[in-house]
Amino acid sequence: MTIQTRIAGQFSLIVATILIVFSVVVYLTSATYRQEEFYERLKQKARTTVRLLVEVKEIDRNLLKIIDRNTITELLDEKVLVFDSRNRLIYASVDDEVIHYNPDLLRQVRLKHEIEIHDGDNELAGLLVDERGESLVVLASAYDEFGRSKLANLRRTLIWGLLGGIGMTVGLGLFFAGQSLRPISRINQQVQTITSTNLRQRLDEGNRQDEIDQLAVNFNTVLGQLERAFEQQRSFVSHASHELRTPLTALKSEIQLGMTRHRSVDEHEFILRNLLGDTDRLIGLTNSLLLLARPLTDTGAVTMAPLRVDDVLLEAQQELLNAYPAYRVRIDYVTLPDSDDTMIRGNAMLLRQVFLNLMDNACKYAPDETVDVRISTNDQFCRVAFIDSGMGIGADELSTIFDPFFRASSALGYAGSGLGLSICRRIVEVHNGQLLVESGVGMGSTFTVLLPNG
Ligand code: ADP
């Protein structure tokens, strides 16, 4: 079932229920009023008959009968019976005994003084009237032809009105639901034409006012993000292939060189050492690519545990100095911490990689191969700053240095793949921290890691 028919159906159901309830209430109220009015008329008739019969001496039973039968206001099938205190019929407006009465009925009238009952299609009112010391029972019955025909007319009008009203509601419901949903159908058609190859396409945002326009605006925002993600993915893959091809080509040419002629053991050893270096570079590159390609949080491999940041820093320092003994790493505390001040929840292996990378960059890109590491803490963060006095980074390149494979123009003479900082940022974000940079050309650089206290 389409939304259009569902909305129209619900709308019609609600209106139809209201119309039906309204019609039923109107009909029942009218029926009750008609009945009450008719009983009142019958009682009036009964009282008048008794008064004429008992109080007006000039009128005897036969005259009264004639008057009763010839009066203009005579009702259809009208009968009036008067009984004396011994329940003997002393007056009947008609000759035949069509009115149903029995001693029980009379007893009830005497008991309740007034009764209103149905006598077949007729209504019957019974009254106890005290006239000249005698308790007379009067039964008046008739068929309310006028009232019932009015009621039948009302019933017909209500039924036709109801059918017409429901028909109109269904039609209007379908029309207005269609009108309201037309923008959604339009969006639907536009969305069907969007595929991974034409993510540049956007939905019509209308006047950006109503909810459906807002849906289109939000959808376009998601499309924009998707397009960027696809673009990054594409450029990531092409950069990655390029980066992998370079060491592989080097490996191949070294192997070919080794095979060109018979070589001495020393020459072979030299070539093998080169091969080992290139293979290490390849392994490092592949590891970095793997780290970037998979979402760290999804792997389940990132286990967080309480750790001291300064301990991890010392491990990273040791590792760096083992590889590059000429580098100088000076670790300093800005504020002398208590034993637990540098405690955070994190993954020691990943954080060591971040610190190692930042120290390595600082020493690599600074002529004095020196980095100053400053640790400070406050009640929110543990802050580690890596300060160098190297070449620095231009303002135009600062925003892109965290993109995978980006290398500043000034870094081209140095070894590197452009993956380190993007990996660092990813790892710091997994720790709910921040990686910030301040730098200027020729002014050195400061990379700051903020890690929330555990
Ligand atoms: P890599 O160092 O392997 O090139 P990174 O992702 O670590 O890759 O760094 C990206 C780029 O940011 C570097 O190529 C370099 O241009 C710049 N950069 C990073 N750290 C520094 C630094 N301490 N001083 C100057 N430039 C830096």
Residues whose N, C-alpha, C, O or C-beta is under 5 A from the ligand:
A	BS01	ADP	N361 A362 Y365 G390 G392 I393 I401 F406 R407 A408 A411 A415 G416 S417 G418 L419 G420 L421 S422 S445
